[in-house]
Amino acid sequence: MEYQPLYTPGSLSESAFIESLLGASGIRYFIKNDNFARMYPGTQRTFYVHPDDYIAAREVLKELQREPIPPEVLEQLSVIEPPLERSTPEQDAESRSRIFGITVLVILACYTVYKIISSG
């Protein structure tokens, strides 16, 4: 599968912003001319995404993009996955409680190891 062109940012700061959005969303991407553009600032970068992540990437960048999805890209997309479900407040609270419990266990384990080593 070939990666699909997604977006060409107008500046380095916009590029960094898009990188953070795509990375935080777990979208597989690469930037064409990334290293070259760092050496020669006038060079345009272009974001390319994995075909399975194309629709999700468009959703993430919907405020930046106004042009429709090209028909040839739509034809190449074989599977469109539903958007990720957001967690409920109850699930968030349960996750925080698990993380807190694990953190307490790690601290106790470290303290126990410290006491064993220091008692010599």
BALO-744605 format. One record per residue: residue in three letters; x, y, z of N, C-alpha, C, CB in turn. Coordinates in steps of 0.02 Angstrom, whole numbers, plus 50000, padded with zeros to 5 digits. Glycine has a CB too. Layout:
N
ALAXYZXYZXYZXYZ ...
// end
This chain:
120
MET500424994150000500005000050000500445006250000499535000050061 GLU500265010849957500635017149955500335022150003500645020049884 TYR500765025850036500525031150080500215036650036501105034050123 GLN499695039850063499315044850026499525051850047498565043850037 PRO499605056449999499745063350018499155066350056499915067749956 LEU499305069750111498775072450153498765080050154498865069850223 TYR499345083050168499325090250179500035093150170499055091950249 THR500075099150143500705102750138500645109050179500885104350063 PRO500975109150237500925115050281501295121050252501205113450350 GLY501095126950275501395133150250501995135450289500885138450249 SER502105132650349502665134850390502925129150433502455140850433 LEU503505130350463503805125350507503375124450570504515127350527 SER503095129850596502675129350656502035125550641502515136350684 GLU501745126550583501145122750564501315115450556500845125550498 SER501905114050529502135107150521502215103750589502795106950483 ALA502505107250637502595104450704501915103150737503015109150748 PHE501445107750726500775106950753500425100750724500345113250739 ILE500485099850659500175094050626500505087650649500225094850549 GLU501175087750656501525081850681501255079750749502285083150685 SER501155084650793500905083050860500195080350857500935089150905 LEU499775083050814499085080550808499075073350782498685085150761 LEU499455072050729499455065350700499775060250748499835065350633 GLY500325062250780500655057750827500215056150886501295060850851 ALA499865061050913499425059950970498825055650952499195066550999 SER498635055750888498065051750866498265044750844497715055350808 GLY498915043250845499145036550826499115035250751498735031350862 ILE499135040550713499095039850640499795038850611498755046150609 ARG499855033850568500495032350536500615037250480500515024950510 TYR501185040750483501315045850433502075046550423501015052650454 PHE502255049950369502935052250360502905058950325503375047050320 ILE503455062650329503475069350299503985069350243503635074850352 LYS503745070350183504195070650125504585077250128503805070050057 ASN505235076850118505695082650119505795085450189505435088050074 ASP505675081550241505735084150309506445086350325505505078950359 ASN506925081950317507615083650333507895089050287508065077450329 PHE507715088550223507955093450175507675100450191507745091450103 ALA507045100650213506725107050230507035110150292505985106150240 ARG507315106050336507645108750395508305112250376507795103150446 MET508635109650324509255112850301509125118750255509685107650264 TYR508595118250214508415123450167507695125550180508525121050093 PRO507595130750221506925132550244506405133850190506985138550286 GLY506585135450130506085136750077505775130450049506405140650022 THR506045124650066505795118350039505125116450070506315112750050 GLN504655114450027503995112450053504015105350080503465113049998 ARG503685104350136503585097650164502885095450146503695097550242 THR502795088850140502135086150127502025080250173502045084150053 PHE501465080150208501285074550251500955069150210500815076950309 TYR501185063050220500885057150189500655052550245501395053450141 VAL500065049450236499805044950287499655038150257499175047850319 HIS499655033150301499485026250281498765026250256499585021150340 PRO498605022550203497925022550176497385020650227497875017750119 ASP497545016150274497055014250324496915019950374497285008050362 ASP497385024750379497305030250426497085036750392497955031450462 TYR496965036450326496835042550288496205046150313496765040950214 ILE495665042550321495035045750342495105048650412494445040650340 ALA495435044950457495545047550525495975053750524495865042050569 ALA496485053750481496925059650476496545065650449497525058050431 ARG496115064550400495705069950374495255072750428495285067650314 GLU494995068350470494555070550525494955074750575494245064450561 VAL495565072550590495985076250637496155083250610496645072350652 LEU496275083550545496485089950514495905093550478497045088750465 LYS495285091850495494725094550457494685102150458494085091750484 GLU494925105350510494905112650513495445115850468495005114950585 LEU495975112150454496515114750412496385113650338497175111650432 GLN495995108550322495885106650252495185108450230496005099150242 ARG495145111450174494485113350147494335109650082494465120850135 GLU494835106650049494725103349985494435096349996495375102949945 PRO494025093949948493725087249955494255081749946493155086249904 ILE494095075749968494535070049959494555068249885494315063850002 PRO495155067749855495195066049784494875059249769495925066149761 PRO494515058649713494175052349696494655046349691493805053049631 GLU495255047449664495735041849657495955039249726496345044049617 VAL495965043749775496145041549843495565037549872496315047649888 LEU494955039849861494375036249886494335029249857493735040049869 GLU494525028449794494505021949762495025017249793494635022549687 GLN495585019949815496125015849842495995013749914496785019449838 LEU495555017249947495415015550017494975009350019495085021550055 SER495235004050048494854997850047494414997050108495314991950041 VAL494664998950166494294997950228494245004650264494624992550273 ILE493635006450280493535012550319493325010350388493005017350286 GLU493745011750437493595009850506493175015350539494255008550545 PRO492725013250584492335018350620492785022450665491775014950661 PRO492595028550681493015032650725493065029450794492735039750731 LEU493605030950829493715028250896493185030950943494425029950921 GLU492965026550988492475028751037492825032251094492065022751063 ARG492505037451119492785041051175492605037451240492535048451177 SER493045037951289492905034651352492395038751393493555033651393 THR492045035251436491555038451480491905040951542490975033551498 PRO491595045451580491895047751643492025042051692491445052951676 GLU491595036951691491695031251736492325027451716491085026551734 GLN492435026451650493035023051627493655027151643492985021751551 ASP493605033751636494175038051653494355037451727494015045351636 ALA493845037451770493965036951842494275030151859493295037851881 GLU494035024851826494315018151837495045017851815493905012851799 SER495205020951759495895021051735496345024851783495935024251665 ARG496105030651807496505034451855496615030551919496165041051871 SER496105026951941496175022952002496675017251992495485020152023 ARG496665014051934497155008751920497865011551918496985005251853 ILE497945017251885498605020251881498865022151950498585026551835 PHE498425024851992498615026652060498835020452099498045030252097 GLY498445015052093498605008752127499285005952105498065003652116 ILE499405006052040500035003552014500605007952038500025003351937 THR500505014452039501025019052062501205017652135500795026352054 VAL500695016652177500815015152248501215008652255500155014652286 LEU501035003552216501384997152218502124997952197501044992052174 VAL502245001852146502925002952122503325006552176502935007052056 ILE503035011552207503385015252260503545010652319502955021252284 LEU503065006552339503185001752393503734996752375502544998052411 ALA503724994352313504234989652291504924992952293504084987052221 CYS504974999052269505615002652270505855003752342505545009452233 TYR505395005552385505575006752455505815000152487504965009552494 THR505494994652473505694988152500506384986252475505184982752480 VAL506514987152412507174985652384507704990252417507184986652306 TYR507544996552425508005001152457508174998852528507695008252459 LYS507654996852566507764994652635508194988252637507104993352669 ILE508074983652591508464977452588509194978952572508174972552536 ILE509304983352523509994985052503510344988952559510004989152438 SER509994993652591510324997752641510444993952707509885003952655 SER510074988552720510194984752781510804980252776509584980552798 GLY511034979352715511664976252701511784969352716512134979552732 
// end
